[in-house]
Amino acid sequence: MTGRTVLILGAACGLLALVACTEKPQTGGGVRIDAPPYAGTGSNFTQPGWKAGDKAGWEQQLKARQQYGQNEYTRTTR
């Protein structure tokens, strides 16, 4: 190999290494801040029986989760 070929291959490898280390921009394109949380996300991963837009059901689920799921005092026995 000639010196020019080695130089071109070295530059190509260096450029490839720099391109591989870049980070994709995080613009948050899918986030809707203007919608209320009980409006839903359009995802299939929701609580069975809950309908998007049901504010009372959303609040009831949050209260139940706070009381029984995330309250350590109710989860431990003395």
Phi and psi restraints in degrees (value plus and minus 20) as a CYANA .aco file:
   2 THR   PHI    -107.3   -67.3
   2 THR   PSI     146.9   186.9
   3 GLY   PHI     -84.3   -44.3
   3 GLY   PSI     -51.6   -11.6
   4 ARG   PHI     -90.2   -50.2
   4 ARG   PSI     -59.3   -19.3
   5 THR   PHI     -85.5   -45.5
   5 THR   PSI     -61.6   -21.6
   6 VAL   PHI     -84.1   -44.1
   6 VAL   PSI     -59.8   -19.8
   7 LEU   PHI     -84.7   -44.7
   7 LEU   PSI     -62.7   -22.7
   8 ILE   PHI     -86.6   -46.6
   8 ILE   PSI     -63.0   -23.0
   9 LEU   PHI     -84.3   -44.3
   9 LEU   PSI     -59.4   -19.4
  10 GLY   PHI     -84.6   -44.6
  10 GLY   PSI     -62.0   -22.0
  11 ALA   PHI     -86.3   -46.3
  11 ALA   PSI     -59.4   -19.4
  12 ALA   PHI     -85.2   -45.2
  12 ALA   PSI     -62.2   -22.2
  13 CYS   PHI     -85.1   -45.1
  13 CYS   PSI     -60.3   -20.3
  14 GLY   PHI     -85.0   -45.0
  14 GLY   PSI     -61.3   -21.3
  15 LEU   PHI     -85.8   -45.8
  15 LEU   PSI     -60.1   -20.1
  16 LEU   PHI     -83.6   -43.6
  16 LEU   PSI     -58.6   -18.6
  17 ALA   PHI     -86.4   -46.4
  17 ALA   PSI     -58.5   -18.5
  18 LEU   PHI     -89.5   -49.5
  18 LEU   PSI     -57.6   -17.6
  19 VAL   PHI     -88.6   -48.6
  19 VAL   PSI     -56.0   -16.0
  20 ALA   PHI     -90.1   -50.1
  20 ALA   PSI     -40.9    -0.9
  21 CYS   PHI    -114.2   -74.2
  21 CYS   PSI     -20.2    19.8
  22 THR   PHI     -97.3   -57.3
  22 THR   PSI     136.2   176.2
  23 GLU   PHI    -129.6   -89.6
  23 GLU   PSI     119.7   159.7
  24 LYS   PHI     -90.1   -50.1
  24 LYS   PSI     123.7   163.7
  25 PRO   PHI     -87.1   -47.1
  25 PRO   PSI     117.9   157.9
  26 GLN   PHI    -125.2   -85.2
  26 GLN   PSI      66.7   106.7
  27 THR   PHI    -108.8   -68.8
  27 THR   PSI     -36.0     4.0
  28 GLY   PHI      49.9    89.9
  28 GLY   PSI      21.0    61.0
  29 GLY   PHI     -83.9   -43.9
  29 GLY   PSI     -47.1    -7.1
  30 GLY   PHI    -113.4   -73.4
  30 GLY   PSI     -19.4    20.6
  31 VAL   PHI    -110.6   -70.6
  31 VAL   PSI     107.0   147.0
  32 ARG   PHI    -131.7   -91.7
  32 ARG   PSI      87.8   127.8
  33 ILE   PHI    -103.6   -63.6
  33 ILE   PSI     -44.4    -4.4
  34 ASP   PHI     -98.3   -58.3
  34 ASP   PSI     -31.3     8.7
  35 ALA   PHI    -111.7   -71.7
  35 ALA   PSI     121.5   161.5
  36 PRO   PHI     -88.8   -48.8
  36 PRO   PSI     132.7   172.7
  37 PRO   PHI     -83.1   -43.1
  37 PRO   PSI     -49.6    -9.6
  38 TYR   PHI     -98.0   -58.0
  38 TYR   PSI     -22.9    17.1
  39 ALA   PHI     -93.2   -53.2
  39 ALA   PSI     -36.5     3.5
  40 GLY   PHI      70.1   110.1
  40 GLY   PSI     151.5   191.5
  41 THR   PHI    -133.9   -93.9
  41 THR   PSI     -28.6    11.4
  42 GLY   PHI      65.7   105.7
  42 GLY   PSI     -13.9    26.1
  43 SER   PHI    -109.0   -69.0
  43 SER   PSI     134.2   174.2
  44 ASN   PHI    -102.3   -62.3
  44 ASN   PSI     -27.2    12.8
  45 PHE   PHI    -112.9   -72.9
  45 PHE   PSI      52.5    92.5
  46 THR   PHI    -145.2  -105.2
  46 THR   PSI     148.2   188.2
  47 GLN   PHI     -83.7   -43.7
  47 GLN   PSI     111.8   151.8
  48 PRO   PHI     -79.1   -39.1
  48 PRO   PSI     113.4   153.4
  49 GLY   PHI      73.0   113.0
  49 GLY   PSI     -34.2     5.8
  50 TRP   PHI    -108.1   -68.1
  50 TRP   PSI     116.3   156.3
  51 LYS   PHI    -129.6   -89.6
  51 LYS   PSI     120.9   160.9
  52 ALA   PHI     -81.4   -41.4
  52 ALA   PSI     112.3   152.3
  53 GLY   PHI      76.9   116.9
  53 GLY   PSI     -23.6    16.4
  54 ASP   PHI    -105.9   -65.9
  54 ASP   PSI      71.6   111.6
  55 LYS   PHI     -86.2   -46.2
  55 LYS   PSI     -61.4   -21.4
  56 ALA   PHI     -85.6   -45.6
  56 ALA   PSI     -61.8   -21.8
  57 GLY   PHI     -85.5   -45.5
  57 GLY   PSI     -56.4   -16.4
  58 TRP   PHI     -83.4   -43.4
  58 TRP   PSI     -67.3   -27.3
  59 GLU   PHI     -85.8   -45.8
  59 GLU   PSI     -58.7   -18.7
  60 GLN   PHI     -83.6   -43.6
  60 GLN   PSI     -61.1   -21.1
  61 GLN   PHI     -85.8   -45.8
  61 GLN   PSI     -59.2   -19.2
  62 LEU   PHI     -84.7   -44.7
  62 LEU   PSI     -60.6   -20.6
  63 LYS   PHI     -85.1   -45.1
  63 LYS   PSI     -62.5   -22.5
  64 ALA   PHI     -85.9   -45.9
  64 ALA   PSI     -60.5   -20.5
  65 ARG   PHI     -85.1   -45.1
  65 ARG   PSI     -59.4   -19.4
  66 GLN   PHI     -87.6   -47.6
  66 GLN   PSI     -60.8   -20.8
  67 GLN   PHI     -94.1   -54.1
  67 GLN   PSI     -64.6   -24.6
  68 TYR   PHI    -125.3   -85.3
  68 TYR   PSI     -50.3   -10.3
  69 GLY   PHI    -114.6   -74.6
  69 GLY   PSI     -53.7   -13.7
  70 GLN   PHI    -135.8   -95.8
  70 GLN   PSI     -12.0    28.0
  71 ASN   PHI    -120.5   -80.5
  71 ASN   PSI      88.4   128.4
  72 GLU   PHI     -86.6   -46.6
  72 GLU   PSI     -46.9    -6.9
  73 TYR   PHI     -88.0   -48.0
  73 TYR   PSI     -53.6   -13.6
  74 THR   PHI    -103.5   -63.5
  74 THR   PSI     -37.7     2.3
  75 ARG   PHI    -108.4   -68.4
  75 ARG   PSI     -43.6    -3.6
  76 THR   PHI    -118.3   -78.3
  76 THR   PSI     129.6   169.6
  77 THR   PHI    -125.7   -85.7
  77 THR   PSI     126.2   166.2
